[in-house]
Amino acid sequence: MIRRRLSEIQVAVMLMSRLPAGQLGDGFPSMNAARWAFPLVGLPVGLLVWAVLAALPDGPVGAALALGAATLVTGGLHHDGLADFADGMGGQNRERRLEIMRDSRVGSYGVIVLIFTVLLGGLALAELGADLWAILFVSLLSRLLMVCTLDLLPPARTEGLGQQASGTTSRMAWLPGAALALACGALSGSAAVWGAGAVMLGTAALVGWQARRQLGGQTGDVLGAVQLASETAGWVALAALLGAG
């Protein structure tokens, strides 16, 4: 059992980061079985963001380098998803939207949304600073919301990550990520974390609602959009709430 769980964590790391964890192949657990471990990938990514912020003076330069380091570790996977999702929303019908999202080229909507998201996230992180538990909370919860989206929305395609990671599983799969996020929130000792969590939930729900309405369900790009949009919303909410306090 322990060996299988470790293999599932390995699959999650391989799917959602560029950390050295091997290559997917025969003998590995399915994406569906491994999805409970998706939030755990937020731990090394969040720790890296915190370490860069802690090592540099507070301000926009440190925040930009922290976001850059996180993007290198994830391979820009979620940025690509958000850009494709934004581009797809310009399509005239469901089939055209899915076709646009499959195109590897980034259009004007995707570029504008990415610039705005990265700029907003960087400015918020510059205000937040090296708050370890708050950073881990946002990093974990944004990835847990991907799992929630997988469970609550049907796949919009018959292939792709969104379809392969879908399926009937117990909601108990949410517990590891939720427990870790709640623990980090409690350790932060700040009520602002719970306010940020509520904003993140609302942001993920908005992306999911749009995906259900415009695409008929979720895809890998939708999951990436959920992660990056909710994470950025979390940074902004934390900066605003802590600043107001």
C-alpha positions in Angstrom: 0.0 0.0 0.0 2.8 2.4 0.9 4.7 1.6 -2.2 1.6 2.2 -4.3 1.0 5.6 -2.7 4.6 6.6 -3.3 4.2 5.7 -6.9 1.0 7.8 -7.1 2.9 10.8 -5.7 5.7 10.1 -8.2 3.1 10.2 -11.1 1.7 13.5 -9.7 5.2 15.1 -9.6 5.9 13.9 -13.2 2.6 15.3 -14.5 2.7 18.7 -12.7 6.3 19.6 -12.5 9.7 19.4 -14.1 11.3 18.0 -10.9 13.3 14.8 -11.6 10.9 12.0 -10.8 11.4 9.6 -13.8 9.2 9.2 -16.9 5.6 7.9 -17.2 5.4 4.4 -18.6 3.9 1.0 -18.1 3.6 -0.1 -14.5 2.8 3.3 -13.1 -0.6 4.1 -11.5 -3.2 5.8 -13.6 -3.7 9.6 -13.6 -7.1 9.0 -12.0 -5.5 7.0 -9.1 -2.8 9.6 -8.7 -4.9 12.7 -8.6 -5.3 12.7 -4.8 -1.5 13.6 -4.8 -1.8 16.6 -7.1 -2.0 19.1 -4.2 1.2 17.6 -2.7 3.1 19.1 -5.7 2.3 22.5 -4.2 4.7 21.8 -1.3 8.0 21.9 -3.2 6.7 24.7 -5.4 5.5 26.8 -2.5 8.8 26.1 -0.6 10.7 27.3 -3.6 8.7 30.5 -3.8 9.2 31.2 -0.1 12.9 30.4 -0.3 13.5 32.9 -3.1 11.5 35.6 -1.3 13.3 34.9 2.0 16.7 35.1 0.3 16.1 38.5 -1.4 15.1 41.9 -0.1 11.3 42.6 -0.1 10.0 44.1 -3.3 9.0 43.4 -6.9 12.4 42.0 -8.0 12.3 39.2 -5.4 8.7 38.5 -6.2 9.4 38.3 -9.9 12.3 35.9 -9.4 10.2 33.8 -7.1 7.4 33.5 -9.7 10.0 32.8 -12.3 11.5 30.0 -10.2 8.1 28.5 -9.7 7.4 28.7 -13.4 10.6 26.9 -14.2 9.8 24.1 -11.8 6.2 23.6 -13.2 7.4 24.1 -16.8 4.8 26.8 -17.2 2.1 24.0 -17.4 -0.6 26.0 -15.7 0.3 29.2 -17.6 -0.2 27.3 -20.8 -3.6 26.1 -19.6 -4.8 29.5 -18.6 -3.7 31.0 -22.0 -5.3 28.3 -24.0 -8.5 28.6 -21.9 -8.6 32.4 -22.4 -8.1 32.0 -26.2 -10.8 29.3 -26.4 -13.4 31.6 -24.8 -13.3 33.7 -28.0 -14.7 30.8 -30.1 -18.2 31.0 -31.5 -19.3 27.5 -30.4 -18.2 24.6 -28.3 -16.4 22.7 -31.1 -14.5 25.8 -32.2 -13.5 26.7 -28.6 -12.1 23.2 -28.0 -10.3 23.4 -31.4 -8.7 26.7 -30.4 -7.6 25.4 -27.0 -5.9 22.4 -28.7 -3.8 24.8 -30.9 -0.3 25.2 -29.5 -0.1 28.8 -30.6 -1.1 31.5 -28.1 -3.5 34.2 -29.3 -4.1 37.7 -28.2 -6.6 36.8 -25.4 -4.1 34.4 -24.0 -1.2 36.8 -24.1 -3.2 39.6 -22.4 -4.6 37.3 -19.7 -1.1 35.9 -19.0 0.5 39.3 -18.7 -2.2 40.6 -16.4 -2.1 37.4 -14.3 1.7 37.3 -13.9 1.9 41.1 -13.2 -0.9 41.0 -10.6 0.6 37.9 -8.9 4.0 39.5 -8.8 2.8 42.7 -7.3 0.7 40.9 -4.7 3.7 38.6 -3.7 5.9 41.7 -3.4 3.4 43.0 -0.8 3.0 39.7 0.9 6.7 38.8 1.4 8.2 35.6 2.7 5.2 34.3 4.7 5.9 30.6 4.7 2.6 29.2 5.9 0.4 31.5 3.8 2.4 30.7 0.7 2.1 27.0 1.3 -1.6 27.4 1.9 -2.2 29.1 -1.4 0.1 26.7 -3.3 -1.7 23.6 -1.8 -5.2 24.9 -2.1 -4.9 26.0 -5.7 -3.9 22.5 -6.7 -6.6 20.9 -4.5 -9.1 22.9 -6.5 -7.9 21.2 -9.6 -8.9 17.8 -8.0 -12.3 19.3 -7.0 -12.8 20.5 -10.6 -12.0 17.0 -11.9 -14.6 15.5 -9.6 -17.4 18.0 -10.1 -17.2 18.5 -13.9 -17.4 15.9 -16.6 -14.6 15.7 -19.2 -15.3 17.9 -22.2 -13.2 15.6 -24.5 -12.9 11.9 -24.9 -9.1 12.1 -24.6 -6.5 14.2 -22.9 -5.5 14.8 -19.3 -8.9 16.0 -18.2 -10.4 12.7 -19.4 -7.6 10.4 -18.2 -7.7 11.8 -14.7 -11.5 11.7 -14.5 -13.5 8.9 -13.1 -15.4 7.8 -10.1 -13.3 8.0 -6.9 -14.1 8.6 -3.3 -14.2 12.2 -2.1 -11.7 10.9 0.5 -9.2 11.6 -2.2 -9.6 15.3 -1.3 -8.6 14.7 2.3 -4.7 14.7 2.1 -4.6 18.0 0.2 -7.3 19.6 2.3 -5.7 18.5 5.6 -2.3 19.9 4.6 -3.9 23.2 3.4 -5.9 23.6 6.6 -2.8 22.8 8.7 -0.8 25.5 6.9 -3.6 28.0 7.3 -3.8 27.3 11.0 0.0 27.6 11.4 -0.1 31.0 9.7 -2.1 32.3 12.6 -3.8 34.9 10.4 -7.6 35.2 9.7 -6.6 36.7 6.3 -5.7 33.2 5.1 -9.3 32.0 5.4 -10.5 35.1 3.6 -8.0 34.4 0.8 -9.2 30.7 0.7 -12.8 31.9 0.2 -11.7 34.1 -2.7 -9.8 31.2 -4.2 -12.8 29.0 -4.0 -14.9 31.6 -5.7 -12.4 32.1 -8.4 -12.1 28.3 -9.1 -16.0 28.1 -9.2 -16.1 31.0 -11.7 -13.6 29.3 -14.0 -15.4 25.9 -13.6 -18.8 27.5 -14.3 -17.5 29.1 -17.5 -15.9 25.9 -18.6 -19.2 24.0 -18.0 -21.2 26.6 -19.9 -18.8 27.1 -22.8 -17.1 23.7 -23.2 -19.5 21.3 -21.5 -16.9 20.3 -18.9 -13.3 20.3 -17.9 -10.0 19.7 -19.9 -6.4 19.8 -18.9 -6.3 23.5 -19.9 -9.3 24.2 -17.6 -7.5 22.6 -14.7 -4.4 24.7 -15.4 -6.6 27.8 -15.5 -8.2 26.8 -12.2 -4.8 26.4 -10.6 -3.2 29.6 -11.8 -6.3 31.8 -11.5 -7.1 30.7 -8.0 -3.4 31.0 -6.9 -3.1 34.5 -8.2 -6.5 35.4 -6.6 -5.1 34.0 -3.3 -1.9 36.2 -3.5 -4.0 39.3 -4.2 -6.5 38.6 -1.4 -3.8 37.9 1.1 -1.9 41.1 0.2 -5.1 43.1 0.4 -6.4 41.6 3.7 -3.0 41.7 5.4 -2.5 45.3 4.2 -5.9 46.3 5.5 -5.1 44.7 8.8 
